[in-house]
Amino acid sequence: MSFRTLGQDVVYGFRLLLKGPAFAVAGILTIAIGVGGTTGIFSIVNSVLLQPLPYKNADRLLGLTETDRERNLVGIQVSFTKLQRLQQSAHTLEPVAGYFPTIVSFKTGALPEQVQAA
């Protein structure tokens, strides 16, 4: 394909867009929404899944849970009391920290809203 043919194709495309401006606007908006959505999703995935955690030696972080074999429960949160005992007695671990997920309710308008917090 030569540059002359490419130039003729571009001119022909612009003529068609000028004949149907509603179609042109719809196409341009569709492309803009697609590019914007893709960029937004990539930004979220990149920051949450692809980038390493912003901690020194992030590969050494671990999560602690408990297991109750009598009731066949796995992945129970470690209680605050046990976490404090672990902080005081752990000699093989570096500093121990914890977080506890909870749901907080607050009222902004007519109805209260629930938000997950830690």
Number of C-alpha atoms within 10 A of each C-alpha: 5 6 8 9 10 11 11 11 12 12 12 12 11 13 11 13 15 12 10 11 11 11 13 15 12 11 12 12 12 12 12 12 11 12 11 12 12 11 12 12 10 13 12 11 12 12 11 11 9 11 9 11 13 7 9 8 8 10 9 8 11 7 9 10 10 12 13 10 8 6 7 7 10 11 11 11 15 16 12 12 9 10 17 14 10 15 16 11 10 12 9 6 9 10 10 13 10 13 11 10 9 10 10 11 12 10 9 8 7 6 7 10 12 10 10 9 11 9
